[in-house]
Amino acid sequence: MATIHEPQDHEAHDVDPHTAVEELRAALAEADIVFPSLGVDHASPRLGLVNLGRARAEVAIRLADRLRRGGRE
């Protein structure tokens, strides 16, 4: 099973959440996946949180499939 890189403390605060949202939105679009509620979480600005929001079950399955294949078609 693949692991996700956990950012070091200094890395986590160096990333603009708006940039992260746009990068993720673009990557998901390349995989033909849309998260309608994807956006910056404005409730805790110091944390730089990204709200992934909701997704239909079929979108979640497609995302899981793409992740398992490493993004390859």
Backbone bond lengths (Angstrom), bond angles and torsions (degrees), N, CA, C in turn:
res aa  C-N    CA-C-N  psi(-1)  N-CA   C-N-CA  omega(-1)  CA-C   N-CA-C  phi
1 M - - - 1.447 - - 1.527 108.68 -
2 A 1.290 116.73 135.92 1.462 121.82 -179.94 1.516 110.47 -74.21
3 T 1.317 115.85 150.74 1.454 120.40 176.10 1.512 109.16 -112.39
4 I 1.303 115.09 153.24 1.456 121.32 178.91 1.516 108.09 -96.86
5 H 1.323 116.29 133.69 1.454 121.37 177.83 1.517 109.51 -64.62
6 E 1.307 116.57 121.18 1.459 120.69 175.25 1.523 107.31 -89.73
7 P 1.337 116.65 122.33 1.461 119.01 -178.09 1.516 111.62 -66.86
8 Q 1.313 115.15 147.29 1.449 120.14 172.65 1.515 107.74 -69.49
9 D 1.318 116.99 161.23 1.458 121.30 -177.39 1.525 112.58 -51.79
10 H 1.343 117.66 -43.47 1.458 120.12 -177.74 1.528 111.89 -70.27
11 E 1.336 117.43 -27.79 1.463 120.80 178.96 1.524 111.28 -72.78
12 A 1.321 116.90 -39.67 1.453 121.38 -175.40 1.520 111.99 -59.95
13 H 1.297 118.12 -34.79 1.454 121.22 -176.45 1.521 112.68 -90.52
14 D 1.305 117.61 -7.43 1.463 121.15 179.88 1.523 112.72 -87.27
15 V 1.314 117.60 -9.20 1.460 121.26 -175.82 1.532 109.45 -98.52
16 D 1.318 115.72 123.97 1.453 121.18 176.31 1.524 108.44 -73.21
17 P 1.332 118.73 125.01 1.462 119.42 -177.61 1.529 113.24 -63.67
18 H 1.329 117.88 -28.98 1.463 120.37 177.41 1.537 109.99 -66.46
19 T 1.323 116.20 -40.84 1.461 120.93 176.68 1.522 110.09 -64.68
20 A 1.330 115.87 -42.33 1.464 120.24 179.82 1.525 110.96 -61.13
21 V 1.340 116.65 -41.75 1.462 120.78 179.39 1.528 110.23 -62.94
22 E 1.314 117.10 -45.62 1.470 119.85 -178.90 1.518 111.48 -65.97
23 E 1.337 117.61 -39.48 1.469 120.82 177.59 1.524 110.73 -63.76
24 L 1.326 115.76 -44.20 1.464 119.50 -179.69 1.519 110.59 -67.56
25 R 1.327 117.53 -42.02 1.463 120.83 178.59 1.535 110.57 -59.42
26 A 1.328 116.54 -42.49 1.467 120.74 179.76 1.528 110.85 -65.88
27 A 1.325 117.08 -43.60 1.466 120.19 -179.93 1.528 111.00 -64.72
28 L 1.327 116.27 -41.45 1.460 119.51 177.48 1.525 111.07 -64.37
29 A 1.328 117.19 -39.80 1.467 120.94 179.09 1.524 110.92 -61.62
30 E 1.336 116.75 -38.43 1.465 120.47 177.33 1.523 111.12 -61.52
31 A 1.340 115.87 -29.66 1.463 120.99 178.38 1.526 111.21 -92.80
32 D 1.354 116.77 8.70 1.461 123.53 -179.64 1.530 111.49 59.49
33 I 1.342 115.26 41.97 1.461 122.11 179.66 1.516 107.78 -125.88
34 V 1.336 115.68 134.35 1.459 121.27 -179.61 1.525 109.31 -125.44
35 F 1.324 116.08 127.72 1.461 122.24 170.35 1.528 105.51 -105.06
36 P 1.332 118.90 102.16 1.457 120.68 -175.28 1.527 114.33 -59.39
37 S 1.319 117.67 -29.96 1.458 120.72 -175.94 1.525 113.36 -96.06
38 L 1.321 118.11 7.31 1.461 121.34 -178.63 1.522 109.70 -59.78
39 G 1.326 116.75 128.89 1.454 120.10 179.19 1.512 112.04 -175.89
40 V 1.309 115.22 177.84 1.460 121.52 177.81 1.523 108.31 -79.56
41 D 1.322 116.14 136.50 1.461 121.83 175.51 1.524 107.39 -86.12
42 H 1.324 116.20 107.14 1.460 120.99 -175.48 1.527 113.06 -84.11
43 A 1.325 118.09 -4.13 1.461 121.39 -177.37 1.528 112.42 -69.86
44 S 1.316 117.52 -29.50 1.467 121.49 -177.81 1.525 109.38 -133.43
45 P 1.336 117.99 72.56 1.468 120.32 -173.63 1.523 114.69 -59.11
46 R 1.312 118.72 -30.33 1.472 120.30 -179.44 1.523 112.45 -69.44
47 L 1.326 116.44 -23.33 1.468 120.22 -178.80 1.521 112.42 -84.80
48 G 1.322 118.76 -19.25 1.466 121.35 -179.85 1.519 112.65 63.76
49 L 1.327 116.40 43.97 1.461 120.36 -176.25 1.522 112.34 -81.71
50 V 1.333 115.04 145.85 1.457 122.94 174.35 1.518 106.94 -111.06
51 N 1.322 116.37 128.32 1.447 122.07 178.47 1.524 108.34 -92.85
52 L 1.322 116.01 114.12 1.463 119.86 179.65 1.519 111.30 -77.46
53 G 1.311 117.12 -22.65 1.458 121.14 174.99 1.510 112.88 71.30
54 R 1.305 113.66 -154.86 1.456 121.23 -176.86 1.524 111.02 -101.16
55 A 1.319 113.63 154.65 1.468 120.07 174.28 1.519 107.88 -145.30
56 R 1.329 116.13 144.98 1.462 120.01 175.15 1.528 109.29 -63.67
57 A 1.313 115.74 154.71 1.465 121.51 -177.89 1.526 111.38 -57.05
58 E 1.341 118.05 -40.11 1.467 119.80 -178.90 1.524 110.88 -67.26
59 V 1.325 117.47 -31.15 1.468 120.44 176.85 1.526 109.53 -69.79
60 A 1.326 117.07 -41.66 1.470 121.11 178.02 1.526 110.95 -61.14
61 I 1.320 117.04 -40.11 1.473 121.03 178.21 1.528 110.47 -65.31
62 R 1.343 116.87 -43.83 1.470 119.74 178.69 1.524 110.69 -62.84
63 L 1.324 116.93 -41.28 1.463 120.50 178.47 1.526 110.60 -62.68
64 A 1.304 117.19 -46.07 1.466 120.84 178.13 1.520 111.10 -58.84
65 D 1.326 116.81 -42.40 1.463 121.55 178.81 1.529 110.89 -61.87
66 R 1.339 116.87 -46.62 1.465 120.93 -179.67 1.523 111.39 -64.08
67 L 1.318 116.78 -39.64 1.467 120.12 178.58 1.528 110.78 -64.97
68 R 1.304 116.64 -40.76 1.469 120.09 179.05 1.528 111.53 -63.10
69 R 1.331 116.32 -32.87 1.463 120.59 -178.81 1.528 110.96 -91.11
70 G 1.313 117.21 6.97 1.461 119.97 179.83 1.510 112.71 68.59
71 G 1.327 117.59 26.74 1.447 121.14 178.89 1.514 114.03 83.89
72 R 1.333 117.00 -2.98 1.468 120.42 -179.71 1.519 109.70 -78.64
73 E 1.311 115.81 144.96 1.477 121.36 176.29 1.500 110.44 -75.40
